[in-house]
Amino acid sequence: MKKKRPIPHTFVIVFYIIVFAALLTWIIPGGSYNREIKNVNGVDREVIVNNSFHYNENSPQSWEIFSAFFKGFVDKADIIVFILMIGGAFWILNDSKSIDIGILSFLKKTKKIEHLKFFKLVGINNVIFTLIILMFSIFGAVFGMSEETIAFVIIFVPLAISMGYDSIVGVNLCFIAAALGFAGALLNPFTIGIAQGLSGIPLFSGIEYRLFCWVVINIVGITYILRYAKKIKKNPELSLVKEDDDENWRNKEVGDIEHIKYYTPISAWIVFIISSFALTIFAFIYKSTTLSIGNASMSFPIIPILTGLYIITGFFTLRKSVHFYILNILLFTIFFLIVGVMGYQWYIMEIATLFFIMGLAAGIANNKSPNNITRLFLEGVKDIASAALIVGLAGGIIIVLQEGGIIDTILHSVSQSMKTVGKVGSVSIMYGIQTMINLIIPSGSAKAALTMPIMAPFSDLIGISRQATVMAYQFGDGFTNIITPTSGVLIGVLGVAKIPYEKWFKWVFPFIIIMVILGFLLLIPTVTMKLNGF
């Protein structure tokens, strides 16, 4: 009997891609566009000067594939540190068994209402999953949630597995959900905002058709996810990651959690008093917060409101048990994360700091000594280290392409292919170009700065609305984020979920094909119909 060849490790697959990228630098001639600084929506960004492409000397990469590791780690240092801090913080929190207790309580509550006629008809889990997916999709569509989903994977993967599903379903609930919103962006300032600003069209105009697209994308995406979840629930053996989940997650299940002793140590009350006092000070300092959603903004006392709610809920959860108080800390960590991102433009550093504080508060509340908290944090870092390292390794792919000087050449070559086709053909080619470029430049804002100064003026020459060009960029930027190995967020999410990249690729590839075709179909009306804002 022929021996089955082992599947390459994710690190090996990424290394092969780095080698392939280096080979391309020997084949594709070097080239570059001139760049200039342009103020876009109040932010200075480096953009391409149209019609400035020129060929340069080749910069073939050879031994540099090894130094690319180091440079990739440096380039992705923020995401790497973010993952390590998240892993350490959640390990401290998980030691209290609070999340296990929360999952158990959640499952008990769903069982109490699943017999109701409506839930029996549609399925209680289908309702829960749909609401979760829509919430994260809105986050992706409104403020471009992406890196933040890494933290939620640690919550939703064990929840999905406890409900009888697999880790892929858990990743779908937050990461894929946010990606659906990102692709159907309504007010995302990092994609739509920059692309429209560079194209010289009113900021967030054309939202009516984008809203329609967002609804269609979510209907298709949620249907696909629920069908897969139903299949796995019915027959867990069909899961591509069953063995991985058995090894990494199911052996850490709740066990005798139902018989756990509920108590509230003095240290938990001390954490509550100190945190309440600190939040009260912040409430006085930040009496009003301006939350920005697209062009609109609204100011109201969100921090004082959250502080008051934290004090009330914290008091009652402490009376019940420290475990529920720690869950309360986690819940308000998420609330303040949303306020920080939407009101104060928080990014990775601030979010990592917030979760780090959450971990420390959970450890102290659980009556752990400083040495024990440190030990737990280091154990969490060790457990998640491979997820962080693979992000740096994947960053080496982009480093090789950049230092090889071929990214602009690729962009220039494919842009020339639009000159002899009709409107539908042109917008389709734009879409294809953006999709392909997203495989090597997963950053939406960076890609907008690279491509829109070329695409927008060109669309005028061939009679296509600049709004349609922005839509082609939007879809091309959104869908392939969930498959490209150059995306630090995707690689980080898979590392945290402990899903091998090759298995994820096998699962997500048919979904990608469906979404790419859907994107093409949604682009056709932008050049064949009169739409508001187009």
VEXKOL-627129 format. One record per residue (C-alpha): residue number from 1; residue in one letter; y, z, x. Coordinates in nm, 2 decimals, padded with zeros to 4 digits. Each point is the difference from the previous one (the first is absolute). Example, Ala and Ser with C-alpha at 12.3 -4.5 7.8 and 13.67 -1.06 7.14 Angstrom:
// VEXKOL-627129
(site 1, A, (-00.45, 00.78, 01.23))
(site 2, S, (00.34, -00.07, 00.14))
END
This chain:
// VEXKOL-627129
(site 1, M, (00.00, 00.00, 00.00))
(site 2, K, (00.34, -00.10, 00.14))
(site 3, K, (00.21, 00.29, 00.10))
(site 4, K, (00.33, 00.03, -00.19))
(site 5, R, (00.30, -00.03, 00.22))
(site 6, P, (00.23, 00.30, -00.02))
(site 7, I, (00.35, -00.05, -00.16))
(site 8, P, (00.27, 00.02, 00.27))
(site 9, H, (00.21, 00.31, 00.00))
(site 10, T, (00.35, -00.03, -00.14))
(site 11, F, (00.14, 00.06, 00.36))
(site 12, V, (-00.22, -00.29, 00.12))
(site 13, I, (00.12, -00.23, -00.28))
(site 14, V, (00.37, 00.07, 00.08))
(site 15, F, (-00.06, -00.05, 00.37))
(site 16, Y, (-00.15, -00.35, -00.08))
(site 17, I, (00.31, -00.08, -00.20))
(site 18, I, (00.22, 00.10, 00.30))
(site 19, V, (-00.21, -00.23, 00.22))
(site 20, F, (00.04, -00.28, -00.25))
(site 21, A, (00.38, 00.05, -00.02))
(site 22, A, (00.01, -00.01, 00.39))
(site 23, L, (-00.19, -00.34, -00.01))
(site 24, L, (00.26, -00.14, -00.24))
(site 25, T, (00.27, 00.08, 00.25))
(site 26, W, (-00.18, -00.25, 00.23))
(site 27, I, (-00.02, -00.27, -00.26))
(site 28, I, (00.33, 00.03, -00.20))
(site 29, P, (00.31, -00.09, 00.20))
(site 30, G, (00.27, 00.27, 00.03))
(site 31, G, (00.31, -00.03, -00.20))
(site 32, S, (00.28, 00.21, -00.15))
(site 33, Y, (00.29, 00.00, -00.24))
(site 34, N, (00.34, 00.13, 00.09))
(site 35, R, (00.09, 00.32, -00.18))
(site 36, E, (00.31, 00.16, -00.13))
(site 37, I, (00.10, 00.33, -00.16))
(site 38, K, (00.08, -00.02, -00.37))
(site 39, N, (00.10, 00.28, -00.24))
(site 40, V, (-00.24, 00.00, -00.29))
(site 41, N, (00.07, 00.25, -00.28))
(site 42, G, (00.19, 00.22, 00.24))
(site 43, V, (-00.26, -00.01, 00.28))
(site 44, D, (00.02, -00.20, 00.31))
(site 45, R, (-00.31, -00.22, 00.05))
(site 46, E, (-00.10, -00.25, 00.26))
(site 47, V, (-00.06, -00.33, -00.17))
(site 48, I, (-00.09, -00.36, 00.11))
(site 49, V, (00.27, -00.26, 00.05))
(site 50, N, (-00.11, -00.30, -00.20))
(site 51, N, (-00.07, -00.33, 00.19))
(site 52, S, (00.00, 00.19, 00.33))
(site 53, F, (-00.37, -00.03, 00.09))
(site 54, H, (-00.07, -00.11, 00.36))
(site 55, Y, (-00.32, 00.00, 00.21))
(site 56, N, (-00.04, 00.24, 00.28))
(site 57, E, (-00.24, 00.03, 00.29))
(site 58, N, (-00.34, 00.13, -00.10))
(site 59, S, (-00.08, 00.36, 00.05))
(site 60, P, (-00.38, 00.01, -00.02))
(site 61, Q, (-00.15, 00.34, -00.03))
(site 62, S, (-00.31, 00.10, 00.20))
(site 63, W, (-00.03, 00.35, 00.15))
(site 64, E, (00.28, 00.10, -00.23))
(site 65, I, (-00.25, 00.04, -00.28))
(site 66, F, (-00.08, 00.34, 00.17))
(site 67, S, (00.36, 00.11, 00.04))
(site 68, A, (00.05, -00.11, -00.37))
(site 69, F, (-00.19, 00.32, -00.09))
(site 70, F, (00.26, 00.22, 00.16))
(site 71, K, (00.29, -00.20, -00.14))
(site 72, G, (-00.16, -00.01, -00.34))
(site 73, F, (-00.03, 00.38, 00.00))
(site 74, V, (00.37, 00.03, 00.10))
(site 75, D, (00.11, -00.26, -00.26))
(site 76, K, (-00.19, 00.18, -00.28))
(site 77, A, (00.06, 00.35, 00.13))
(site 78, D, (00.18, 00.11, -00.32))
(site 79, I, (-00.30, -00.09, -00.22))
(site 80, I, (-00.25, 00.15, 00.25))
(site 81, V, (00.18, 00.33, 00.01))
(site 82, F, (00.05, -00.01, -00.37))
(site 83, I, (-00.38, -00.04, -00.05))
(site 84, L, (-00.08, 00.28, 00.25))
(site 85, M, (00.24, 00.24, -00.17))
(site 86, I, (-00.12, -00.09, -00.35))
(site 87, G, (-00.36, 00.05, 00.12))
(site 88, G, (00.07, 00.34, 00.15))
(site 89, A, (00.21, 00.12, -00.30))
(site 90, F, (-00.27, -00.09, -00.25))
(site 91, W, (-00.28, 00.15, 00.20))
(site 92, I, (00.19, 00.33, -00.02))
(site 93, L, (00.05, -00.05, -00.38))
(site 94, N, (-00.36, -00.11, -00.05))
(site 95, D, (-00.13, 00.32, 00.17))
(site 96, S, (00.12, 00.20, -00.30))
(site 97, K, (-00.23, -00.22, -00.23))
(site 98, S, (00.31, -00.04, -00.22))
(site 99, I, (-00.04, -00.38, -00.04))
(site 100, D, (-00.37, 00.05, -00.09))
(site 101, I, (00.09, 00.26, -00.26))
(site 102, G, (00.27, -00.24, -00.13))
(site 103, I, (-00.24, -00.29, -00.03))
(site 104, L, (-00.25, 00.23, -00.18))
(site 105, S, (00.26, 00.12, -00.24))
(site 106, F, (00.11, -00.36, -00.06))
(site 107, L, (-00.35, -00.12, -00.07))
(site 108, K, (-00.06, 00.29, -00.24))
(site 109, K, (00.32, -00.09, -00.19))
(site 110, T, (-00.10, -00.36, -00.03))
(site 111, K, (-00.34, 00.10, -00.14))
(site 112, K, (00.18, 00.20, -00.28))
(site 113, I, (00.19, -00.31, -00.12))
(site 114, E, (-00.24, -00.28, 00.07))
(site 115, H, (-00.16, 00.04, -00.34))
(site 116, L, (00.32, -00.09, -00.18))
(site 117, K, (-00.03, -00.33, -00.18))
(site 118, F, (00.26, -00.19, 00.20))
(site 119, F, (-00.13, 00.12, 00.34))
(site 120, K, (-00.36, -00.06, -00.11))
(site 121, L, (00.09, -00.36, -00.09))
(site 122, V, (00.19, -00.09, 00.32))
(site 123, G, (-00.15, 00.26, 00.24))
(site 124, I, (00.19, 00.30, 00.12))
(site 125, N, (-00.04, -00.10, 00.37))
(site 126, N, (00.15, -00.35, -00.08))
(site 127, V, (00.31, 00.17, -00.15))
(site 128, I, (00.04, 00.23, 00.29))
(site 129, F, (-00.05, -00.27, 00.26))
(site 130, T, (00.24, -00.24, -00.18))
(site 131, L, (00.28, 00.27, -00.02))
(site 132, I, (-00.04, 00.09, 00.37))
(site 133, I, (00.00, -00.37, 00.11))
(site 134, L, (00.31, -00.07, -00.21))
(site 135, M, (00.18, 00.29, 00.15))
(site 136, F, (-00.06, -00.11, 00.36))
(site 137, S, (00.07, -00.36, -00.10))
(site 138, I, (00.34, 00.11, -00.13))
(site 139, F, (00.06, 00.18, 00.33))
(site 140, G, (-00.09, -00.32, 00.19))
(site 141, A, (00.22, -00.22, -00.22))
(site 142, V, (00.31, 00.23, 00.00))
(site 143, F, (00.02, 00.15, 00.34))
(site 144, G, (-00.26, -00.17, 00.20))
(site 145, M, (-00.26, 00.27, 00.04))
(site 146, S, (-00.24, -00.09, 00.28))
(site 147, E, (-00.05, 00.24, 00.29))
(site 148, E, (00.02, 00.29, -00.24))
(site 149, T, (-00.33, -00.10, -00.16))
(site 150, I, (-00.19, 00.11, 00.31))
(site 151, A, (00.07, 00.37, -00.10))
(site 152, F, (-00.13, -00.07, -00.35))
(site 153, V, (-00.33, -00.15, 00.12))
(site 154, I, (-00.11, 00.35, 00.10))
(site 155, I, (00.04, 00.11, -00.36))
(site 156, F, (-00.13, -00.30, -00.19))
(site 157, V, (-00.31, -00.08, 00.20))
(site 158, P, (-00.17, 00.34, -00.06))
(site 159, L, (00.12, -00.01, -00.36))
(site 160, A, (-00.16, -00.34, -00.06))
(site 161, I, (-00.32, 00.10, 00.17))
(site 162, S, (-00.02, 00.32, -00.20))
(site 163, M, (00.03, -00.21, -00.32))
(site 164, G, (-00.30, -00.21, 00.10))
(site 165, Y, (00.18, -00.29, 00.17))
(site 166, D, (00.05, -00.09, 00.36))
(site 167, S, (00.27, 00.01, 00.27))
(site 168, I, (00.11, -00.36, -00.08))
(site 169, V, (00.09, 00.11, -00.35))
(site 170, G, (00.20, 00.29, 00.15))
(site 171, V, (00.19, -00.24, 00.22))
(site 172, N, (00.07, -00.23, -00.29))
(site 173, L, (00.16, 00.28, -00.20))
(site 174, C, (00.29, 00.04, 00.25))
(site 175, F, (00.00, -00.26, 00.27))
(site 176, I, (-00.09, -00.31, -00.20))
(site 177, A, (00.21, 00.13, -00.29))
(site 178, A, (00.31, 00.02, 00.22))
(site 179, A, (-00.09, -00.34, 00.14))
(site 180, L, (00.00, -00.15, -00.35))
(site 181, G, (00.35, 00.14, -00.05))
(site 182, F, (00.11, -00.12, 00.34))
(site 183, A, (-00.11, -00.36, -00.08))
(site 184, G, (00.16, 00.01, -00.34))
(site 185, A, (00.31, 00.17, 00.14))
(site 186, L, (00.27, 00.07, -00.25))
(site 187, L, (00.26, 00.19, 00.20))
(site 188, N, (-00.16, 00.05, 00.34))
(site 189, P, (00.30, 00.02, 00.24))
(site 190, F, (-00.23, -00.08, 00.30))
(site 191, T, (-00.12, -00.33, -00.13))
(site 192, I, (00.19, -00.14, -00.30))
(site 193, G, (00.33, 00.17, 00.11))
(site 194, I, (-00.01, -00.15, 00.35))
(site 195, A, (-00.13, -00.34, -00.10))
(site 196, Q, (00.26, -00.05, -00.27))
(site 197, G, (00.28, 00.13, 00.22))
(site 198, L, (-00.10, -00.25, 00.27))
(site 199, S, (-00.02, -00.27, -00.25))
(site 200, G, (00.35, 00.06, -00.14))
(site 201, I, (-00.11, 00.07, -00.36))
(site 202, P, (00.10, 00.30, -00.21))
(site 203, L, (-00.20, 00.31, 00.09))
(site 204, F, (-00.30, 00.06, -00.23))
(site 205, S, (00.09, -00.30, -00.22))
(site 206, G, (-00.29, -00.18, -00.17))
(site 207, I, (-00.16, 00.33, -00.09))
(site 208, E, (-00.11, -00.12, -00.34))
(site 209, Y, (-00.25, -00.24, 00.13))
(site 210, R, (-00.10, 00.24, 00.28))
(site 211, L, (-00.07, 00.26, -00.26))
(site 212, F, (-00.23, -00.25, -00.18))
(site 213, C, (-00.18, -00.07, 00.32))
(site 214, W, (-00.04, 00.37, 00.08))
(site 215, V, (-00.16, 00.05, -00.34))
(site 216, V, (-00.24, -00.29, 00.04))
(site 217, I, (-00.09, 00.10, 00.36))
(site 218, N, (-00.08, 00.36, -00.12))
(site 219, I, (-00.21, -00.12, -00.29))
(site 220, V, (-00.21, -00.21, 00.22))
(site 221, G, (-00.02, 00.26, 00.28))
(site 222, I, (-00.08, 00.29, -00.23))
(site 223, T, (-00.27, -00.20, -00.18))
(site 224, Y, (-00.16, -00.09, 00.33))
(site 225, I, (00.01, 00.36, 00.12))
(site 226, L, (-00.14, 00.14, -00.32))
(site 227, R, (-00.28, -00.25, -00.01))
(site 228, Y, (-00.10, 00.09, 00.35))
(site 229, A, (00.02, 00.37, -00.08))
(site 230, K, (-00.22, -00.04, -00.31))
(site 231, K, (-00.26, -00.19, 00.21))
(site 232, I, (-00.01, 00.28, 00.27))
(site 233, K, (-00.01, 00.27, -00.27))
(site 234, K, (-00.30, -00.17, -00.16))
(site 235, N, (-00.18, -00.07, 00.33))
(site 236, P, (00.13, 00.18, 00.31))
(site 237, E, (-00.25, -00.19, 00.22))
(site 238, L, (00.22, -00.31, -00.05))
(site 239, S, (00.28, 00.16, 00.20))
(site 240, L, (00.06, -00.16, 00.34))
(site 241, V, (00.10, 00.33, 00.14))
(site 242, K, (-00.27, 00.23, -00.15))
(site 243, E, (-00.15, 00.09, 00.34))
(site 244, D, (00.35, 00.07, 00.14))
(site 245, D, (00.10, 00.21, -00.30))
(site 246, D, (-00.33, 00.20, 00.02))
(site 247, E, (00.07, 00.07, 00.37))
(site 248, N, (00.37, 00.07, -00.01))
(site 249, W, (00.08, 00.13, -00.35))
(site 250, R, (-00.29, 00.09, -00.22))
(site 251, N, (-00.13, 00.25, 00.25))
(site 252, K, (00.33, 00.18, -00.04))
(site 253, E, (-00.01, 00.02, -00.38))
(site 254, V, (00.08, 00.31, -00.21))
(site 255, G, (-00.34, 00.16, 00.01))
(site 256, D, (00.02, 00.36, -00.14))
(site 257, I, (00.37, -00.03, -00.05))
(site 258, E, (-00.04, 00.12, -00.36))
(site 259, H, (-00.10, 00.35, 00.13))
(site 260, I, (00.29, 00.03, 00.24))
(site 261, K, (00.20, 00.32, 00.00))
(site 262, Y, (00.35, -00.03, -00.14))
(site 263, Y, (00.26, 00.22, 00.17))
(site 264, T, (00.36, 00.01, 00.11))
(site 265, P, (00.08, 00.16, 00.33))
(site 266, I, (00.33, 00.16, 00.09))
(site 267, S, (00.07, -00.28, 00.24))
(site 268, A, (00.01, -00.25, -00.29))
(site 269, W, (00.27, 00.20, -00.17))
(site 270, I, (00.19, 00.01, 00.33))
(site 271, V, (-00.02, -00.38, 00.03))
(site 272, F, (00.12, -00.03, -00.36))
(site 273, I, (00.30, 00.23, 00.05))
(site 274, I, (00.11, -00.17, 00.33))
(site 275, S, (-00.05, -00.35, -00.14))
(site 276, S, (00.18, 00.08, -00.32))
(site 277, F, (00.29, 00.15, 00.20))
(site 278, A, (00.02, -00.31, 00.23))
(site 279, L, (-00.01, -00.24, -00.30))
(site 280, T, (00.27, 00.20, -00.18))
(site 281, I, (00.22, -00.05, 00.31))
(site 282, F, (-00.07, -00.37, 00.00))
(site 283, A, (00.07, -00.01, -00.38))
(site 284, F, (00.35, 00.14, 00.07))
(site 285, I, (00.06, -00.24, 00.29))
(site 286, Y, (-00.13, -00.31, -00.18))
(site 287, K, (00.12, 00.08, -00.35))
(site 288, S, (-00.02, -00.37, -00.10))
(site 289, T, (-00.21, -00.28, 00.13))
(site 290, T, (00.06, -00.37, -00.04))
(site 291, L, (-00.32, -00.19, -00.07))
(site 292, S, (00.03, -00.37, 00.07))
(site 293, I, (-00.22, -00.25, -00.20))
(site 294, G, (00.10, -00.35, 00.09))
(site 295, N, (00.37, -00.05, -00.07))
(site 296, A, (00.01, 00.30, -00.23))
(site 297, S, (00.04, 00.35, 00.11))
(site 298, M, (00.02, 00.33, -00.19))
(site 299, S, (00.10, 00.35, 00.11))
(site 300, F, (-00.14, 00.32, -00.14))
(site 301, P, (-00.11, 00.34, 00.13))
(site 302, I, (-00.36, -00.09, 00.08))
(site 303, I, (-00.04, 00.25, 00.28))
(site 304, P, (00.12, 00.30, -00.20))
(site 305, I, (-00.22, -00.11, -00.29))
(site 306, L, (-00.31, -00.04, 00.23))
(site 307, T, (00.09, 00.34, 00.17))
(site 308, G, (00.00, 00.17, -00.34))
(site 309, L, (-00.33, -00.16, -00.11))
(site 310, Y, (-00.16, 00.09, 00.34))
(site 311, I, (00.10, 00.37, -00.05))
(site 312, I, (-00.13, 00.01, -00.35))
(site 313, T, (-00.33, -00.18, 00.07))
(site 314, G, (-00.05, 00.17, 00.33))
(site 315, F, (00.03, 00.35, -00.17))
(site 316, F, (-00.26, -00.09, -00.27))
(site 317, T, (-00.24, -00.17, 00.24))
(site 318, L, (00.01, 00.29, 00.24))
(site 319, R, (-00.10, 00.23, -00.28))
(site 320, K, (-00.30, -00.22, -00.06))
(site 321, S, (-00.11, -00.05, 00.36))
(site 322, V, (00.12, -00.11, 00.35))
(site 323, H, (-00.20, -00.32, -00.05))
(site 324, F, (00.21, -00.12, -00.29))
(site 325, Y, (00.32, 00.11, 00.18))
(site 326, I, (-00.10, -00.22, 00.30))
(site 327, L, (-00.06, -00.29, -00.25))
(site 328, N, (00.35, 00.07, -00.13))
(site 329, I, (00.14, -00.03, 00.35))
(site 330, L, (-00.18, -00.34, 00.03))
(site 331, L, (00.14, -00.11, -00.33))
(site 332, F, (00.36, 00.09, 00.09))
(site 333, T, (-00.04, -00.16, 00.34))
(site 334, I, (-00.07, -00.33, -00.18))
(site 335, F, (00.31, 00.06, -00.22))
(site 336, F, (00.23, 00.06, 00.29))
(site 337, L, (-00.15, -00.30, 00.18))
(site 338, I, (00.11, -00.22, -00.28))
(site 339, V, (00.34, 00.15, -00.02))
(site 340, G, (00.04, -00.03, 00.38))
(site 341, V, (-00.10, -00.36, 00.01))
(site 342, M, (00.21, -00.11, -00.30))
(site 343, G, (00.30, 00.23, 00.05))
(site 344, Y, (00.02, 00.06, 00.38))
(site 345, Q, (-00.17, -00.31, 00.15))
(site 346, W, (-00.28, 00.20, 00.15))
(site 347, Y, (-00.25, -00.18, 00.22))
(site 348, I, (-00.31, 00.09, 00.20))
(site 349, M, (00.16, 00.28, 00.21))
(site 350, E, (00.13, 00.19, -00.30))
(site 351, I, (-00.31, -00.05, -00.20))
(site 352, A, (-00.23, 00.12, 00.28))
(site 353, T, (00.22, 00.31, 00.05))
(site 354, L, (-00.02, 00.07, -00.38))
(site 355, F, (-00.38, -00.01, 00.01))
(site 356, F, (-00.01, 00.20, 00.32))
(site 357, I, (00.20, 00.28, -00.17))
(site 358, M, (-00.24, -00.03, -00.30))
(site 359, G, (-00.30, 00.06, 00.23))
(site 360, L, (00.16, 00.30, 00.17))
(site 361, A, (00.10, 00.15, -00.34))
(site 362, A, (-00.36, -00.05, -00.13))
(site 363, G, (-00.15, 00.16, 00.31))
(site 364, I, (00.23, 00.31, -00.01))
(site 365, A, (-00.04, 00.03, -00.38))
(site 366, N, (-00.38, 00.00, 00.05))
(site 367, N, (00.04, 00.29, 00.24))
(site 368, K, (-00.09, -00.19, 00.32))
(site 369, S, (00.12, 00.13, 00.33))
(site 370, P, (00.22, -00.23, 00.23))
(site 371, N, (-00.31, -00.06, 00.22))
(site 372, N, (-00.21, -00.10, -00.30))
(site 373, I, (00.27, -00.23, -00.13))
(site 374, T, (00.03, -00.16, 00.34))
(site 375, R, (-00.38, -00.04, 00.03))
(site 376, L, (-00.02, -00.16, -00.35))
(site 377, F, (00.29, -00.24, 00.08))
(site 378, L, (-00.17, -00.11, 00.32))
(site 379, E, (-00.33, -00.05, -00.18))
(site 380, G, (00.18, -00.22, -00.26))
(site 381, V, (00.17, -00.20, 00.28))
(site 382, K, (-00.34, -00.05, 00.17))
(site 383, D, (-00.16, -00.11, -00.33))
(site 384, I, (00.27, -00.26, -00.06))
(site 385, A, (00.06, -00.11, 00.36))
(site 386, S, (-00.20, -00.32, -00.03))
(site 387, A, (00.21, -00.10, -00.30))
(site 388, A, (00.32, 00.05, 00.20))
(site 389, L, (-00.14, -00.18, 00.31))
(site 390, I, (-00.10, -00.31, -00.18))
(site 391, V, (00.35, -00.04, -00.13))
(site 392, G, (00.12, -00.02, 00.36))
(site 393, L, (-00.27, -00.24, 00.09))
(site 394, A, (00.09, -00.23, -00.29))
(site 395, G, (00.36, 00.01, 00.11))
(site 396, G, (-00.12, -00.17, 00.32))
(site 397, I, (-00.06, -00.32, -00.19))
(site 398, I, (00.37, -00.04, -00.08))
(site 399, I, (00.09, 00.10, 00.35))
(site 400, V, (-00.21, -00.28, 00.15))
(site 401, L, (00.15, -00.26, -00.24))
(site 402, Q, (00.35, 00.11, 00.06))
(site 403, E, (-00.03, 00.01, 00.38))
(site 404, G, (-00.18, -00.33, -00.01))
(site 405, G, (00.31, -00.14, -00.16))
(site 406, I, (-00.18, -00.20, -00.27))
(site 407, I, (00.11, 00.17, -00.33))
(site 408, D, (00.31, -00.21, -00.03))
(site 409, T, (-00.19, -00.32, 00.09))
(site 410, I, (-00.25, 00.07, -00.28))
(site 411, L, (00.29, 00.06, -00.24))
(site 412, H, (00.18, -00.32, 00.10))
(site 413, S, (-00.31, -00.21, -00.02))
(site 414, V, (-00.11, 00.10, -00.34))
(site 415, S, (00.36, -00.02, -00.14))
(site 416, Q, (00.01, -00.37, 00.10))
(site 417, S, (-00.28, -00.07, -00.25))
(site 418, M, (00.22, 00.04, -00.30))
(site 419, K, (00.21, -00.31, 00.05))
(site 420, T, (-00.20, -00.27, -00.19))
(site 421, V, (-00.14, 00.18, -00.31))
(site 422, G, (00.14, 00.06, -00.35))
(site 423, K, (00.14, 00.32, -00.14))
(site 424, V, (-00.33, 00.16, -00.10))
(site 425, G, (-00.15, -00.11, 00.33))
(site 426, S, (00.29, 00.14, 00.20))
(site 427, V, (00.00, 00.34, -00.17))
(site 428, S, (-00.38, 00.01, 00.05))
(site 429, I, (00.04, -00.08, 00.37))
(site 430, M, (00.27, 00.27, 00.03))
(site 431, Y, (-00.24, 00.24, -00.17))
(site 432, G, (-00.28, -00.10, 00.24))
(site 433, I, (00.23, 00.04, 00.30))
(site 434, Q, (00.11, 00.35, -00.10))
(site 435, T, (-00.37, 00.09, -00.07))
(site 436, M, (-00.11, -00.12, 00.34))
(site 437, I, (00.29, 00.16, 00.19))
(site 438, N, (-00.07, 00.33, -00.18))
(site 439, L, (-00.34, 00.01, 00.19))
(site 440, I, (00.19, 00.03, 00.33))
(site 441, I, (00.32, 00.16, -00.12))
(site 442, P, (-00.09, 00.25, -00.27))
(site 443, S, (00.35, 00.16, -00.01))
(site 444, G, (00.17, -00.13, -00.31))
(site 445, S, (00.36, 00.06, 00.13))
(site 446, A, (-00.08, -00.16, 00.33))
(site 447, K, (-00.15, -00.30, -00.16))
(site 448, A, (00.30, -00.04, -00.23))
(site 449, A, (00.23, 00.00, 00.30))
(site 450, L, (-00.21, -00.26, 00.17))
(site 451, T, (-00.07, -00.24, -00.29))
(site 452, M, (00.27, 00.02, -00.26))
(site 453, P, (00.28, -00.15, 00.22))
(site 454, I, (-00.22, -00.31, 00.03))
(site 455, M, (-00.15, -00.01, -00.34))
(site 456, A, (00.31, 00.06, -00.21))
(site 457, P, (00.22, -00.29, 00.13))
(site 458, F, (-00.30, -00.23, 00.00))
(site 459, S, (-00.07, 00.08, -00.37))
(site 460, D, (00.35, -00.14, -00.07))
(site 461, L, (-00.08, -00.33, 00.16))
(site 462, I, (-00.32, -00.05, -00.21))
(site 463, G, (00.16, 00.12, -00.33))
(site 464, I, (-00.19, 00.33, -00.03))
(site 465, S, (00.17, 00.32, -00.12))
(site 466, R, (00.05, 00.25, 00.28))
(site 467, Q, (-00.14, 00.25, -00.25))
(site 468, A, (-00.32, -00.19, 00.00))
(site 469, T, (00.00, 00.01, 00.38))
(site 470, V, (00.04, 00.38, -00.01))
(site 471, M, (-00.30, 00.02, -00.25))
(site 472, A, (-00.21, -00.21, 00.24))
(site 473, Y, (00.09, 00.25, 00.28))
(site 474, Q, (-00.07, 00.30, -00.24))
(site 475, F, (-00.35, -00.12, -00.09))
(site 476, G, (-00.08, -00.11, 00.35))
(site 477, D, (00.11, 00.33, 00.14))
(site 478, G, (-00.19, 00.21, -00.26))
(site 479, F, (-00.36, -00.10, -00.05))
(site 480, T, (-00.13, -00.04, 00.35))
(site 481, N, (00.13, 00.35, 00.10))
(site 482, I, (-00.33, 00.13, -00.13))
(site 483, I, (-00.22, -00.21, 00.24))
(site 484, T, (00.19, -00.07, 00.32))
(site 485, P, (-00.12, 00.19, 00.30))
(site 486, T, (00.35, 00.00, 00.15))
(site 487, S, (00.12, 00.23, -00.27))
(site 488, G, (00.02, 00.35, 00.14))
(site 489, V, (00.01, 00.14, -00.36))
(site 490, L, (-00.32, -00.17, -00.10))
(site 491, I, (-00.19, 00.10, 00.31))
(site 492, G, (00.14, 00.36, -00.03))
(site 493, V, (-00.12, 00.01, -00.37))
(site 494, L, (-00.35, -00.12, 00.09))
(site 495, G, (-00.02, 00.24, 00.29))
(site 496, V, (00.09, 00.30, -00.22))
(site 497, A, (-00.24, -00.12, -00.27))
(site 498, K, (-00.26, -00.06, 00.26))
(site 499, I, (-00.07, -00.35, -00.13))
(site 500, P, (-00.10, -00.26, 00.28))
(site 501, Y, (00.23, -00.30, 00.00))
(site 502, E, (-00.28, -00.25, -00.03))
(site 503, K, (-00.13, 00.16, -00.32))
(site 504, W, (00.36, 00.02, -00.14))
(site 505, F, (00.05, -00.37, 00.09))
(site 506, K, (-00.32, -00.09, -00.19))
(site 507, W, (00.11, 00.19, -00.31))
(site 508, V, (00.37, -00.10, 00.00))
(site 509, F, (-00.04, -00.37, 00.09))
(site 510, P, (-00.09, -00.12, -00.36))
(site 511, F, (00.28, 00.21, -00.13))
(site 512, I, (00.25, -00.16, 00.24))
(site 513, I, (-00.11, -00.35, -00.10))
(site 514, I, (00.06, 00.09, -00.37))
(site 515, M, (00.34, 00.15, 00.08))
(site 516, V, (00.11, -00.29, 00.22))
(site 517, I, (-00.09, -00.25, -00.27))
(site 518, L, (00.18, 00.21, -00.26))
(site 519, G, (00.31, 00.01, 00.23))
(site 520, F, (-00.01, -00.39, 00.01))
(site 521, L, (-00.02, -00.02, -00.38))
(site 522, L, (00.29, 00.24, -00.04))
(site 523, L, (00.21, -00.21, 00.24))
(site 524, I, (-00.03, -00.32, -00.20))
(site 525, P, (00.24, 00.10, -00.28))
(site 526, T, (00.27, 00.08, 00.26))
(site 527, V, (00.03, -00.37, 00.07))
(site 528, T, (-00.10, -00.15, -00.34))
(site 529, M, (00.18, 00.23, -00.24))
(site 530, K, (00.36, 00.12, -00.05))
(site 531, L, (-00.03, 00.38, 00.07))
(site 532, N, (00.28, 00.25, -00.01))
(site 533, G, (00.13, 00.06, 00.36))
(site 534, F, (-00.17, -00.31, 00.14))
END
